[in-house]
Amino acid sequence: PRKRPRAADARDRRVLAYLDALPCAESYETSYAHRDVVTHVVVAARAGFVCTASEDGHVKFWKKMQRGVEFVKHFHAHVGPVTDAAASFDGLWLATTGDDGAAKLYDVQAFDMACILRTKRDAIEPYVPGAACWLQ
């Protein structure tokens, strides 16, 4: 009798099938996980995660596995495009800024939003953060 494959083996084959189905080009703007153009990819090798952000304000977390990556969590983080994304030096925090005038901080280990910083977008002199950066 033939043995049934273990669940992990089936999942690994499924992940590899998805990776094999990705287009092979020097660069491309279409993502099978995002509904709009991917604008940012942040890799935190120490923490073992990848974060992607798109033109429609969505932020997605991916965990690096032994082979490939696995989707973890999705946030509709900003109303409008994400303008920047940056990981802290230790890879434990992620910051994003958006055209909506907000800056958001994420706890990477918990894959959770930790803080929202809003600016006065409708002020006489509005401030919209355009860059995310960590200082140590």
N, C-alpha and C positions, 0 to 999 in steps of 0.2 A: 504494500500500500504506500501511496505517495504522502509525504508529510506536508502539512499546511505551513505556509511561510509565517514566521512570527510577525506581529503587528509592526514592530520597529523596521523589519526588512521591507514590508509593504510600504510603509511611510517613506523610507529612504528612496525606494524606487520611484514613488510619486514625486518627491522633491526633485530627484534627478531628471525625471520626465519634464517637469516644469522648467528646469534650468536648460535642458536640451532644446526646449521650444522657444527660448528667448532668441530674438534676432541677433545675428552675428554681424556686427558692423563696427566701424571705428567709433561712431557716436550715434545715438538715437534719442528721440524725445518721447516715445510712447512707452508707457508702462502698463503691464498687465495687472498691476495692483492699484494703481492710481487712475482716476477718471480724467485727469487733466495732465498737463505737462509737468514732469518732475523738474523742480528748480534747484533743489539742494539734496545732497547726500553727505551725511556726516558719519564717519567711522570712528569708533572709540575702541581701539584694539585691546586695551587693557581690560575694559569692562566686557568686551565681547559682544558689542551691539552695533547695529547699523540703524540710522534714522534717515527717513526720506521725507521730503516736503514737496508740495505741489502748488501750482498756480492757483488752485481753488481753495487754498488755506488748510488743506489736510496734512497732518503729520502722522507718520506711521513708524512704529518701532519693530525691528527685526532682530532676533537673537542669532548670533553666529553659532552654528552647530558644528559637529565634527566634520560633516560634509554638507556644505550649502548653508542657507539661512532659513529661519522659520519665522513666519509672521507672529507677532505677539500682541500689539495693541494699536488702535487707531483713534486719533482725536481730530474732530473738526475744530481746529485750534484758532483759526483766524477767519474773519469775514473779509474775503479778498485774498490776494496773494501773500505768501510768506516771503518776506524780504531778505531774511538771513537766518541761519541756524548755526550754532556753534556748541561743541562739547567742551566741558571743563578738562583740564589737563589729566586728571585722574579718571575721566570717563564716567563719573558718577552723576553728573548733572548735564542737562541740555537746555539751551536757551534758544527761543525763536522770537523773531520780531515780524510784524505784519503791517500791511497798509491800513489796517483798522486802528492803528495807534496803540497797539498793545504789545507788551513784551511778556513772554510766558516762560516759566522755569519748570522743568520736569525732573523728577527723581528717577534716574534710569534704572536702578536696581529694583524699585517697586513698579516701574513703568506707569507712573502716575504724575498728574500735573500738581505741582507743589505751590505755585504762586502765579498770580496775574498782576502785572503792573500796567495800569492804564494811564494814558496821557490825555490832556485836555485838547482833543482834536478840534472842537468847535470854538476854541479861544480865539482872541484877536490875532495872536501869533501862535498858531498851532504847532505842536511838535509831534512829528511822527518818526519813531525810531527806525533807522534804516540799516543798522548793523548790530550784530551780536558779537561780543568779544569777552573773553575771560582774562582777568589780570591776576597774577599770583605774586 
